[in-house]
Amino acid sequence: MRRSLVLLLAVLLFSPVSASAQDGQATLEGVAKAMGAATLNSIQYTATGASFAVGQSATAGQAWPRFNVKSYTRSMNYETGSLREERVLSRADSQPRGGGLPAMGEARQNVQLSGEHAWTMMADAPAAAPRFLADLQLHLWTSPHGVIKAAMANKATVQGRTIAFTVPGKLRVRATVDNANLIEKVEAVYSNDVLGDTPFEAAYADYRDFGGVKFPMRIRQSAGGFPSLDLTVGEVRPNATVDIPVPDAVRQAGNPYARVTSQMAAEGVWYLTGMSHHSVAIEMKDYLIVVEAPMSDQRALPVIAEVRKLVPNKPVRYVIVSHHHFDHSGGVRTFAGEGVTVITQETGRAFFERALAAPATVSPDHLAKSGRKGVVEGVRDKRVLTDGTRTVEIHHIAGNLHADDLLMVYLPKEKLLIEADAYSPAPPNAPPPAAVNPNSVNLADNIAKLNLAVERILPLHGRIVPLAELHKAIGRN
């Protein structure tokens, strides 16, 4: 009798779990079979539609700007964890607002991923781009077949028609299966340098059969609560040859954002360059100001280290954010993790307060690890920071189409102007632009209206130039 009770108890305790695990595995295998994922190692598809520049809205906290997708080709290799995305984009609006490329006309983009390396291709030259890594991995493992492969590799749980799993340090995912055992929706949370834990959603519809592989003809995605991609698929090639090796230049680059070069622009003013996004350090009597915290922890921490090396005996009190676009504000959480107060234009203040209060649990960043709370202060039209010797003026660049919260920093004694994206000087001896950038015209108009005696511009893209270079670029020689 005792033996029978023990056996009965064992059945009651362990059978439901085993059955549940078996049911879950059966569901995953059923979905993989229905979609043709079991025999699929790679896939390539082409499409047209619309793309939205995530993190580049005209107004902080609003929808991302829309672009027309003239052509789109995505190639994925699930065995090697690699992806290539090639697209031709143009602005959807005749008077575009917000950031993203192209600013005008048409542009070709090529971004690639292999394992833990991400890079861009410009004129067949690879350039390491670690800031795209999280996004590209997200797109690979939330794709229609990538999500089922990731689920099977990461011990997914199954409840009804919902599959849930975590890719440690990268994603939390929930996928929904329709009545035909096809993936119809993927919801994920990934890590964003500005927003922390960020929601992502992909909807897949109108599946068709391509040699036993089912693929959706309609793909819609959103990120951060706003549309990010809307495609109508044309050609699909299952098990296409997708070979994406990491270029030697990318592999050897390590963290390219860690290289910070300091150039003294004036006494106590340093232009901090490296890669594509720059910062400026300004020494005051008792503290330091840094203008711009771009990219991510990977860039912001080396910038902070360089500033402390230049002036080791003074704390960084303020970081001034030129605007909320993610490539320019990806290091704001980093500075907040150091106890630095963030200064932004008033229309972006609430956005940054929410961003700094957001959790980062998927991949904890510097702010999350610090346990600090971010402090944000707003500027309406103008704010002046002074220590009695040096004066730093912060001005709103009013009426600029690039971003409503665009700020510039002016040092009247040194006659220096610091700005981002309103004007980015071309390389020396480059031909004049084919069309005048209206944002640069707006910058020149703001300088004139405020009667700023600017001699040199320290742009946060490009190189230091005299004011005359701006006037030349907009045809005001």
Secondary structure, 3 states (H helix, E strand, C coil): CHHHHHHHHHHHHHHHHHHHHHHHHHHHHHHHHHHCCCCCCEEEEEEEEEEECCCCCCCCCCCCCEEEEEEEEEEEECCCCEEEEEEEEEECCCCCCCCCCCCCCEEEEEEEEECCEEEEEECCEEEECHHHHHHHHHHHHCCCCHHHHHHHHCCCEEECCEEEEEECCCEEEEEEECCCCCEEEEEEEEEECCCEEEEEEEEEEEEEEECCEEEEEEEEEEECCEEEEEEEEEEEEECCCCCCCCCHHHHHHCCHHHCCEEEEEECCEEEEECCCCCEEEEECCCCEEEECCCCCHHHHHHHHHHHHHHCCCCCEEEEECCCCCHHHHCCHHHHHHCCCEEEEEHHHHHHHHHHHHCCCCCCCCHHHHHCCCCCEEEECCEEEEECCCCEEEEEECCCCCCCCCCEEEEECCCCEEEECCCCCCCCCCCCCCCCCCHHHHHHHHHHHHCCCCCCEEEECCCCCEEHHHHHHHCCCC
